[in-house]
Amino acid sequence: MDMNQVFLDTAEKQFLYYKQLGEKAMEQLESEQLFQSWNEDANSIAVIVKHLWGNMLSRWTDALTTDGEKPWRERDAEFVNDISTREELLAKWEEGWNCLFGAIRSFTPEQLSHIIYIRNEGHTVMEAIIRQLAHYPYHVGQIIYAAKMLKETAWNSLSIPRNGSDQYNGGKFAKPKARKYFTDDELSIEKGKGEEQQ
């Protein structure tokens, strides 16, 4: 088993899991709620998405050959709330994630030890992926928290519902032990839903 390939496959699944969590949170809100913030220092969900989009495009475009902080990136502008529609917001969301997934799927196992740069600081490709595996879920967590605060009706849980741990664990332990990634079931459910809608 090539552990570098396992790492790439696992990283992709983990990123996809957090992408889906963010989408499930945003789906529960009215469009105008995506652009609300509590005060001028707080970021709306739209601003967080715009920041993720800018970071992803900068970090993962030509990642092996150019610095991850691109000269064309305007990071400060990512924190200006100038997106006006849900459709525009979700287009940026998809563009950013597609750039990330395109890069990860293009890496070979041998390239994980290659040195790439972010603001002139050298990282192995593996370290750069791990850096963003911490960064992007941090912001997805902000999206989820903000969405829960903004939602005016009952929140549809994105994980194990309150008081549902025993039932959830019972289902897991009722199955035989198997080597699998913890998001496999969730990702296959979402894939099935997507195929049904086509």
Contacts in CASP RR format, 6 or more apart in sequence:
PFRMAT RR
TARGET T0000
AUTHOR 0000-0000-0000
METHOD contacts of the structure
MODEL  1
MDMNQVFLDTAEKQFLYYKQLGEKAMEQLESEQLFQSWNEDANSIAVIVK
HLWGNMLSRWTDALTTDGEKPWRERDAEFVNDISTREELLAKWEEGWNCL
FGAIRSFTPEQLSHIIYIRNEGHTVMEAIIRQLAHYPYHVGQIIYAAKML
KETAWNSLSIPRNGSDQYNGGKFAKPKARKYFTDDELSIEKGKGEEQQ
2 109 0 8 1.000
4 109 0 8 1.000
4 110 0 8 1.000
4 112 0 8 1.000
4 126 0 8 1.000
5 109 0 8 1.000
7 112 0 8 1.000
7 126 0 8 1.000
7 129 0 8 1.000
8 104 0 8 1.000
8 107 0 8 1.000
8 109 0 8 1.000
8 112 0 8 1.000
10 181 0 8 1.000
11 104 0 8 1.000
11 129 0 8 1.000
11 133 0 8 1.000
12 101 0 8 1.000
12 104 0 8 1.000
12 105 0 8 1.000
13 181 0 8 1.000
13 183 0 8 1.000
13 184 0 8 1.000
13 187 0 8 1.000
14 133 0 8 1.000
14 183 0 8 1.000
15 97 0 8 1.000
15 100 0 8 1.000
15 101 0 8 1.000
15 104 0 8 1.000
15 132 0 8 1.000
15 133 0 8 1.000
15 136 0 8 1.000
16 101 0 8 1.000
16 183 0 8 1.000
16 187 0 8 1.000
17 183 0 8 1.000
17 186 0 8 1.000
17 187 0 8 1.000
18 136 0 8 1.000
18 137 0 8 1.000
18 140 0 8 1.000
19 97 0 8 1.000
19 140 0 8 1.000
20 186 0 8 1.000
20 187 0 8 1.000
20 190 0 8 1.000
21 140 0 8 1.000
21 141 0 8 1.000
21 144 0 8 1.000
21 158 0 8 1.000
22 140 0 8 1.000
22 141 0 8 1.000
22 143 0 8 1.000
22 144 0 8 1.000
23 93 0 8 1.000
24 156 0 8 1.000
24 158 0 8 1.000
25 140 0 8 1.000
25 143 0 8 1.000
25 144 0 8 1.000
25 147 0 8 1.000
25 148 0 8 1.000
25 158 0 8 1.000
26 34 0 8 1.000
26 45 0 8 1.000
26 90 0 8 1.000
26 143 0 8 1.000
26 147 0 8 1.000
28 147 0 8 1.000
28 151 0 8 1.000
28 155 0 8 1.000
28 156 0 8 1.000
29 45 0 8 1.000
29 147 0 8 1.000
29 150 0 8 1.000
29 151 0 8 1.000
31 85 0 8 1.000
31 86 0 8 1.000
33 45 0 8 1.000
33 147 0 8 1.000
33 150 0 8 1.000
33 151 0 8 1.000
34 44 0 8 1.000
34 45 0 8 1.000
34 46 0 8 1.000
34 86 0 8 1.000
34 89 0 8 1.000
35 44 0 8 1.000
35 45 0 8 1.000
35 46 0 8 1.000
35 81 0 8 1.000
35 83 0 8 1.000
35 84 0 8 1.000
36 44 0 8 1.000
36 45 0 8 1.000
36 150 0 8 1.000
37 43 0 8 1.000
37 44 0 8 1.000
37 47 0 8 1.000
37 81 0 8 1.000
43 51 0 8 1.000
43 79 0 8 1.000
43 142 0 8 1.000
44 81 0 8 1.000
44 146 0 8 1.000
45 143 0 8 1.000
45 146 0 8 1.000
45 147 0 8 1.000
45 150 0 8 1.000
46 81 0 8 1.000
46 83 0 8 1.000
46 89 0 8 1.000
47 78 0 8 1.000
47 79 0 8 1.000
47 80 0 8 1.000
47 81 0 8 1.000
48 139 0 8 1.000
48 142 0 8 1.000
48 143 0 8 1.000
48 146 0 8 1.000
49 83 0 8 1.000
49 89 0 8 1.000
49 92 0 8 1.000
49 93 0 8 1.000
49 143 0 8 1.000
50 78 0 8 1.000
50 79 0 8 1.000
50 80 0 8 1.000
50 81 0 8 1.000
50 83 0 8 1.000
50 89 0 8 1.000
50 92 0 8 1.000
51 75 0 8 1.000
51 78 0 8 1.000
51 79 0 8 1.000
51 139 0 8 1.000
52 93 0 8 1.000
52 96 0 8 1.000
52 136 0 8 1.000
52 139 0 8 1.000
53 78 0 8 1.000
53 92 0 8 1.000
53 93 0 8 1.000
53 95 0 8 1.000
53 96 0 8 1.000
54 73 0 8 1.000
54 75 0 8 1.000
54 78 0 8 1.000
54 96 0 8 1.000
55 75 0 8 1.000
55 78 0 8 1.000
55 132 0 8 1.000
55 135 0 8 1.000
56 96 0 8 1.000
56 97 0 8 1.000
56 99 0 8 1.000
56 100 0 8 1.000
56 136 0 8 1.000
57 70 0 8 1.000
57 73 0 8 1.000
57 95 0 8 1.000
57 96 0 8 1.000
57 99 0 8 1.000
58 68 0 8 1.000
58 69 0 8 1.000
58 70 0 8 1.000
58 73 0 8 1.000
58 75 0 8 1.000
59 68 0 8 1.000
59 100 0 8 1.000
59 118 0 8 1.000
59 128 0 8 1.000
59 132 0 8 1.000
60 96 0 8 1.000
60 99 0 8 1.000
60 100 0 8 1.000
60 102 0 8 1.000
60 103 0 8 1.000
60 104 0 8 1.000
61 70 0 8 1.000
61 99 0 8 1.000
61 103 0 8 1.000
63 103 0 8 1.000
63 116 0 8 1.000
63 125 0 8 1.000
63 128 0 8 1.000
64 111 0 8 1.000
64 114 0 8 1.000
64 116 0 8 1.000
64 125 0 8 1.000
67 117 0 8 1.000
67 118 0 8 1.000
67 119 0 8 1.000
67 120 0 8 1.000
68 116 0 8 1.000
68 117 0 8 1.000
68 118 0 8 1.000
68 119 0 8 1.000
69 118 0 8 1.000
69 119 0 8 1.000
83 89 0 8 1.000
83 92 0 8 1.000
100 132 0 8 1.000
104 129 0 8 1.000
107 125 0 8 1.000
111 125 0 8 1.000
112 124 0 8 1.000
112 125 0 8 1.000
112 126 0 8 1.000
112 129 0 8 1.000
113 124 0 8 1.000
113 125 0 8 1.000
113 126 0 8 1.000
114 124 0 8 1.000
114 125 0 8 1.000
115 122 0 8 1.000
115 123 0 8 1.000
115 124 0 8 1.000
116 122 0 8 1.000
116 123 0 8 1.000
116 124 0 8 1.000
116 125 0 8 1.000
116 128 0 8 1.000
117 123 0 8 1.000
118 128 0 8 1.000
118 131 0 8 1.000
123 131 0 8 1.000
144 158 0 8 1.000
148 155 0 8 1.000
160 168 0 8 1.000
END
